[in-house]
Amino acid sequence: MSADDSTPAGPAGSTAEGLGPRPEPLRFFGTTWLNHDHGYTARRIAVAVGSLATAVASCLVLRLAYEGLQIAAIGGFVTLLMVVMFAICSAMAFRHTWDGFTRRPDPDRHASLRGLLTIGFVGSLLAYFFRSLTEAPGEKLHREEYEEARKQYEKRTTRRSGNPRNRRRA
């Protein structure tokens, strides 16, 4: 198996050869985050540039929508509501995405916030940009889970030595 194999196995999944847990692949990175090989740095740069470029393009589209509201002359209150809505939703999306890099998100909460997170997509893109400056987004969480799975695997597969009957009782 190659280091860039992106078949989902989960943090505690075992390989076909039975050699222990495999790292869970990350979006855009596969399993290159584990050893920082096979173009990991180039992928991080590409994710950073891509997410920033997409955020800028999205802001330009939102600017066109804002100008459309100005041309329609629907009033200052509705325009203000739209700007505040996008700002709040973007802040919530940024925070939710940022927290998702360090811990698994609650599926129920994520489902209830789906609409707000969709509106605040610019915040999610910016979270991806800032996180990719230091690591692959989600790498820390996946590394912790993988290390824990490795410890558990080694603990389960370590053979005990000696006859347990000869041990002293407490």
Residue, then its C-alpha position, 0 to 999 in steps of 0.5 A: m500500500s502506498a503512503d497516499d492511499s486514501t481508502p477510509a479505515g478510521p483511526a482504529g481500522s486495521t490494514a489488510e496485512g494486520l499490522g495495526p491501525r492506519p491513519e485516517p485520510l484528510r481531505f486534499f492530503g490523503t495520508t501524507w500528513l502522517n510523515h509529511d511526505h509525497g508532496y505534503t508541503a505543496r498540498r499545504i501551499a495549494v490549500a492555503v492559496g486555494s482557500l484564500a483565492t476562493a474566499v476573495a472570489s466569494c467576497l467579490v460575489l457578495r459585493l456584487a449582491y450588495e451592489g444589486l441591493q443598492i441598485a434595487a433601492i430596497g432600503g438601508f435597513v434590509t441592506l444592513l440586515m444582509v451585511v450583519m447576517f453574512a458577518i455573523c454567519s461567517a464568524m459562526a462558520f469560522r469558529h465551527t470549522w476551527d473547532g472541527f480541526t481540534r475535536r470531532p464536531d457533534p453531528d446533531r449540532h452540525a445538522s442544526l447549524r447547516g443553514l447558518l454555516t452555508i451562509g457563512f462559507v467565507g468564514s469556513l474558507l478563512a479557517y482553512f486558510f489560517r490552519s493550513l499556514t501551520e498544518a494540514p487542517g485537522e492534522k492535530l486531531h487525526r494525529e492524536e487519534y492515530e497515536e492513541a489507536r497505535k498505543q491501544y493496538e500495541k497494548r493489545t498485541t503485546r504478549r505477556s511473559g511468564n506463567p500468570r499462576n506464579r505471580r504474587r497475589a495482592 
